[in-house]
Amino acid sequence: MANKLTSTDRRVIIIAILVSAVSLVIGIRYFSHAFPEASLQLRLNKQQSQLIAEKFLSQRGLDVAGYRHAAIFAYDDEAKLYLERTQGLARMNQLTSGPVHLWRWEHRWFKPLQKEQFRVDVTPLGQVVGFEHEIPENRPGAQLSAAAARAIAEKFLASVMHRNLANLSFVEAATEKRTAGKNPAKTVRIDHTYVWKDQAVNLGSGSYRVAVQVDGDQVTGYHEYVKIPDNWRRGYERLRSRNIDAQLVDQVFWALLTLAMAVILIRRLRDRDVPLRMSFGFGGVAAALYFLGQLNQFSINKFGYSTTGSYSSFIGNYYIGAFLSSLGTGALIFLVVAASEPLYR
């Protein structure tokens, strides 16, 4: 015969429903405040943005045929925090939907064991806001003066990136001589980097900047970024240090809890009071799900592959690490179930 609900049971159910309803309302009401990504207009998917990136490279005479491709959707987390804390959410949403390109599809083309590679960043609205053509440091090239190289950079800003030079205030420049590997005394190319501040974007003590890299007589890099003041960064690091201290305390209690579970498990094993089949089942499912999750993340991790090592080693190390991590996750779930289920009963 089924047991009837008591008045206490009904009160608990009603309270749970009310708490869930209030939580749902709060979540819907303040979701965009907690997560500015909610206001993001994602008009292009990865494949569509890839076509734009490849077209940009092709227009510059760069061919990615034969290269491996990887892509991620990313943003500068530190810049996002700075804008949230100094500009407020409403102002940040205005900036990131206009002049400040925080969110972007980042595309990379590479060949294993080869220095030369390409990167292009495309916003969700289809604008190219980042570009890099990495070449070997000892590749011969032009040895232009700083003024001549700057003229190339400014032409690139105006004609290719369609930037209004009147809004750009020159900040700094850097020059680096590249030498031949076997003869370090011989200069084979001179590289230049130029940085401008976008005066049309007001970020208080911070600023929005654009940088252009000229290797020899070719533009090999373009980057837009938020320049964060050093004093703000130091203050945030102090705040983070307190959070890290709190996390360390939390880890101590977690270690003590794990030790207690291990002691209980040993005692229950001695008393033959552990549901091993159920515990192994939960642990196996957790390990399998974690491993599948790691497989799903491979395309993202491929973006960070270093071409100094072989691609086969990268793949092998990734899957071995994923397998070992999944075993650790499964063992942890096994411990939790095996140590707590007998006590629950």
Secondary structure, 3 states (H helix, E strand, C coil): CCCCCCHHHHHHHHHHHHHHHHHHHHHHHHHHHHCHHHHCCCCCCHHHHHHHHHHHHHHCCCCCCCCEEEEEEECCHHHHHHHHHHHCHHHHHHHHCCCCCCCEEEEEEECCCCCCEEEEEECCCCCEEEEEEECCCCCCCCCCCHHHHHHHHHHHHHHCCCCCHHHEEEEEEEEEEEECCCCCCCEEEEEEEEEEEECCCCECCEEEEEEEEEECCEEEEEEEEEECCHHHHHHHHHHHHHHHHHHHHHHHHHHHHHHHHHHHHHHHHHCCCCCHHHHHHHHHHHHHHHHHHHHHCHHHHHCCCCCCCCHHHHHHHHHHHHHHHHHHHHHHHHHHHHHHHHHHC
